[in-house]
């Protein structure tokens, strides 16, 4: 039985609790949140449908201080859903106490903080993974497999979009403070940056344009990545200036087009350039949030090495966001 300490019981804390309750080899022994009123059975808002509250918090010990929870409960794993600006501090504290750590994305607010987490992982010999859920999202997995195998020929062009409105459910409104969340470019746009870097590798050059929003950071961004050796052109669009959340991609291969969007219904479709009717592509079922946690817990159990969500790669994704920041600030193409 893997003993879990859950740190941060807001929207994603509830999602992770719901996911963990599906595993027979896991027990949530404790929940920590600085706000005592959150440590109750009431519902917490989230923008992630399909994760009903299966977890009964009355079955776990509750704490408002992580140090006390670590000392008294001695969990094997900490699952952290804290604000971005304290990801590094609490992950290091947990690894020093002997815990493996699964921490929400972004890995941290700065690259230096990411590096600090990596040093702690190596020093204390713990597993560390970051919740970059698109790596486990079935439609995005299918796209990555199509790129890897070349089943539709080379990828020529890819556009990815993730847009929505400002968050109104976070404690202390921290999402809407770029000093804590990094703004939409780090909190929202990072999803597509991470997937592209993970599946396609490092581009040859990056250009980006962006707008400062109400967080005080870049809340609207369009980035163009170019790959050498006749590789694809990738356009990544992210914004908190929209009214409703949506995410989608369109991948243009030599012999087919793959499209995905969550509206009007989530589906991956293949379009034939010759004009044949669109074909719906079957994908794996199951929540990416469940699948990413299962993968990490199997790493902790020694069933396999962490090759799909290595913390070094998520550190590189944060660094790539700051490369886009540089392109926005200078108005110039950044050569990599």
C-alpha positions in Angstrom: 0.0 0.0 0.0 1.4 3.4 -1.1 0.7 6.0 1.5 -0.2 9.4 0.0 0.0 12.9 1.5 -2.0 15.3 -0.6 -0.8 18.9 -0.4 -3.2 21.6 -1.6 -6.9 20.8 -1.6 -8.3 23.3 -4.2 -9.6 22.4 -7.6 -6.7 20.2 -8.8 -6.3 18.8 -5.3 -9.8 17.4 -5.6 -9.1 16.1 -9.1 -6.0 14.2 -7.8 -7.9 12.9 -4.8 -10.6 11.6 -7.1 -7.9 9.9 -9.3 -6.0 8.3 -6.4 -9.2 6.8 -5.0 -9.5 4.6 -8.1 -6.3 2.7 -7.2 -6.4 -0.3 -5.0 -2.8 -0.1 -3.9 -3.1 3.5 -2.7 -4.4 5.2 0.5 -4.6 8.9 1.0 -3.5 9.1 4.7 -3.4 12.9 5.0 -4.4 16.2 3.4 -2.7 19.5 3.9 -4.0 23.0 3.1 -3.3 26.3 4.7 -7.0 27.2 4.7 -8.9 25.2 7.5 -12.2 25.6 5.8 -11.0 23.7 2.8 -10.3 20.6 4.9 -14.0 19.7 4.9 -16.3 17.7 2.6 -17.6 20.6 0.7 -17.2 20.9 -3.1 -14.4 23.0 -4.6 -14.8 24.5 -8.1 -12.6 23.3 -11.0 -12.7 23.7 -14.7 -12.1 19.9 -15.2 -15.4 18.0 -15.8 -15.7 14.3 -15.1 -13.9 14.3 -11.7 -16.6 14.0 -9.2 -15.7 14.0 -5.5 -15.3 10.3 -4.7 -12.8 11.0 -1.9 -14.2 11.4 1.6 -11.7 13.7 3.4 -13.1 12.4 6.7 -11.0 9.2 6.1 -7.7 11.1 6.2 -5.9 13.2 8.8 -5.9 16.9 8.0 -3.2 19.5 8.5 -2.6 23.2 7.8 1.2 22.7 8.1 3.1 20.4 5.8 6.0 19.9 8.2 3.7 18.6 10.8 2.1 16.3 8.3 5.4 14.9 7.1 6.6 14.4 10.7 3.5 12.7 12.0 2.2 10.7 9.0 5.4 9.8 7.2 3.8 9.4 3.7 5.6 7.6 0.9 4.5 10.1 -1.7 3.4 13.7 -1.7 1.0 14.8 -4.4 1.2 18.5 -4.6 -1.4 20.9 -6.1 0.0 24.1 -4.6 0.4 27.6 -6.2 3.3 27.7 -8.7 5.4 30.1 -6.7 5.8 27.6 -3.8 6.2 24.4 -5.9 9.9 24.2 -5.4 10.0 25.0 -1.7 7.5 22.3 -0.8 8.8 19.7 -3.2 12.3 20.1 -1.8 10.9 19.9 1.8 9.0 16.7 1.0 12.0 15.0 -0.7 14.3 15.9 2.2 11.7 14.2 4.4 12.0 11.0 2.3 9.0 11.4 0.1 8.6 10.9 -3.6 6.9 13.9 -5.2 4.4 14.4 -7.9 3.9 18.1 -8.3 1.5 20.0 -10.5 2.6 21.9 -13.6 4.4 24.3 -14.2 7.4 22.6 -12.5 8.2 26.0 -10.9 8.0 29.7 -11.4 11.6 30.0 -12.6 14.2 27.8 -14.2 16.5 28.2 -11.2 13.7 26.8 -9.0 13.3 23.8 -11.3 17.1 23.2 -11.0 16.8 23.3 -7.2 14.1 20.6 -7.4 16.3 18.4 -9.6 19.3 18.8 -7.2 17.1 17.7 -4.3 15.8 14.7 -6.2 19.3 13.6 -6.9 20.6 14.3 -3.4 17.8 12.5 -1.6 17.4 9.8 -4.3 13.6 10.3 -4.7 11.3 10.1 -7.7 10.1 13.4 -9.0 7.5 14.0 -11.7 5.5 17.0 -12.9 1.8 16.8 -13.9 2.1 17.6 -17.6 -1.1 15.9 -18.4 -1.0 16.3 -22.2 1.7 13.6 -22.4 -1.0 11.2 -21.1 -4.0 12.7 -22.9 -5.2 10.0 -25.4 -5.7 12.2 -28.4 -2.3 13.9 -27.9 -0.7 10.5 -27.4 -2.1 9.4 -30.7 -0.7 12.5 -32.4 2.7 11.9 -30.9 2.6 8.3 -32.1 1.7 9.5 -35.6 4.7 11.8 -35.6 7.0 9.0 -34.3 5.9 6.3 -36.7 5.4 8.5 -39.8 2.2 6.5 -40.6 0.8 9.6 -42.4 4.2 10.8 -43.7 6.2 13.7 -42.4 4.6 16.3 -40.2 4.6 19.5 -42.3 2.7 21.9 -40.0 1.1 21.9 -36.6 -1.1 24.5 -34.9 -2.2 24.1 -31.2 -4.6 26.3 -29.4 -5.5 26.6 -25.7 -7.6 29.6 -24.8 -10.0 30.5 -22.0 -11.0 33.2 -19.5 -9.4 34.3 -16.3 -9.6 31.9 -13.3 -12.2 32.8 -10.6 -11.9 29.8 -8.3 -8.3 29.9 -6.9 -7.5 30.6 -3.3 -6.3 34.2 -2.8 -6.9 34.7 -6.5 -3.3 33.6 -7.1 -3.8 32.5 -10.7 -4.4 36.1 -11.6 -1.1 37.3 -10.1 1.7 36.7 -12.6 4.2 37.0 -9.7 2.7 33.7 -8.4 1.4 31.9 -11.5 3.6 33.3 -14.2 0.6 34.5 -16.2 -1.2 32.6 -19.0 2.1 32.0 -20.9 3.4 29.8 -18.0 0.3 28.4 -16.5 -1.8 27.8 -19.6 0.3 28.0 -22.7 3.0 25.8 -21.1 0.8 22.7 -21.8 1.2 23.0 -25.5 4.9 24.1 -25.2 5.6 21.0 -23.1 3.8 18.7 -25.5 5.6 20.1 -28.6 9.0 20.0 -27.0 8.4 16.4 -25.7 7.0 15.0 -29.0 8.9 17.1 -31.6 12.1 18.1 -29.8 13.9 21.4 -29.7 13.2 23.8 -32.6 15.8 25.7 -34.5 14.2 29.1 -33.9 11.4 30.7 -32.0 9.4 33.8 -32.6 6.6 35.0 -30.3 4.3 38.0 -29.8 2.3 38.6 -26.7 0.1 40.9 -24.7 0.2 41.8 -21.0 -3.1 41.1 -19.3 -4.7 41.6 -15.9 -2.2 39.3 -14.2 0.6 41.7 -15.0 2.2 39.0 -17.1 1.9 37.7 -20.7 -1.7 36.5 -20.8 -2.0 36.2 -24.6 0.7 34.7 -26.7 1.3 33.4 -30.2 4.5 31.5 -30.8 6.0 30.2 -34.0 8.6 27.4 -33.9 10.6 26.4 -36.9 12.5 23.2 -37.2 15.6 22.6 -39.4 16.1 19.9 -42.1 12.7 20.5 -43.7 10.9 20.0 -40.3 7.5 21.3 -39.4 6.4 24.9 -38.6 4.6 24.9 -35.3 2.2 27.6 -34.2 1.2 27.7 -30.5 -1.6 30.0 -29.4 -2.5 30.6 -25.7 -4.7 33.2 -24.0 -6.7 34.1 -20.9 -8.5 36.8 -22.9 -11.2 34.5 -24.2 -14.7 34.0 -22.8 -14.8 30.1 -22.7 -12.1 27.5 -22.5 -11.2 25.4 -25.5 -8.2 23.4 -26.7 -7.5 22.0 -30.1 -4.9 21.0 -32.6 -4.6 20.6 -36.3 -1.7 18.5 -37.7 -0.9 18.6 -41.4 1.0 15.5 -42.5 2.0 14.6 -46.0 -0.9 12.2 -46.5 -3.4 13.2 -43.9 -4.7 15.8 -41.5 -5.3 15.0 -37.9 -7.7 17.3 -36.0 -8.8 17.4 -32.4 -11.0 19.8 -30.4 -13.1 19.6 -27.3 -16.2 21.3 -28.9 -18.8 20.4 -29.9 -17.6 17.0 -28.8 -14.1 15.7 -28.0 -12.9 13.6 -30.9 -9.8 12.9 -33.0 -10.5 12.9 -36.7 -8.5 12.1 -39.8 -9.1 14.1 -42.9 -8.0 12.8 -46.3 -6.5 15.5 -48.6 -8.1 13.7 -51.5 -11.6 14.6 -50.2 -12.8 11.4 -48.6 -15.2 11.8 -45.6 -13.6 12.6 -42.2 -12.8 9.5 -40.2 -13.1 9.4 -36.4 -9.9 7.8 -34.9 -10.4 5.6 -31.8 -8.1 6.4 -28.9 -7.3 5.0 -25.5 -10.0 5.7 -22.9 -9.5 7.1 -19.4 -8.6 10.4 -17.8 -5.1 11.7 -18.4 -5.0 12.8 -14.7 -5.6 9.2 -13.6 -3.1 7.8 -16.1 -0.3 10.2 -15.2 -0.6 9.4 -11.5 -0.7 5.6 -12.2 2.5 5.9 -14.3 4.2 7.9 -11.6 3.2 5.5 -8.8 4.4 2.5 -10.9 7.8 4.4 -11.1 7.8 4.7 -7.3 7.0 1.0 -7.0 10.0 0.1 -9.2 7.9 -1.3 -12.1 9.6 0.9 -14.7 11.9 3.9 -15.0 10.4 7.4 -15.6 11.0 7.9 -19.3 7.7 9.5 -20.2 7.7 12.4 -17.7 11.3 12.9 -16.6 11.6 16.1 -14.5 14.5 17.3 -16.6 12.2 17.5 -19.7 9.6 19.5 -17.8 12.4 21.9 -16.6 13.2 22.4 -20.3 9.6 23.3 -21.0 9.7 26.1 -18.4 13.0 27.2 -20.0 11.3 27.3 -23.4 8.5 29.5 -22.1 11.2 32.0 -21.0 12.7 31.7 -24.5 9.4 32.9 -25.8 9.4 35.6 -23.2 12.7 36.8 -24.7 11.3 36.8 -28.2 8.3 38.8 -27.1 10.5 41.3 -25.2 13.0 41.8 -28.0 10.7 41.4 -31.0 13.3 39.2 -32.6 13.6 35.6 -33.6 15.6 33.6 -31.1 17.9 31.0 -32.6 18.5 27.9 -30.5 
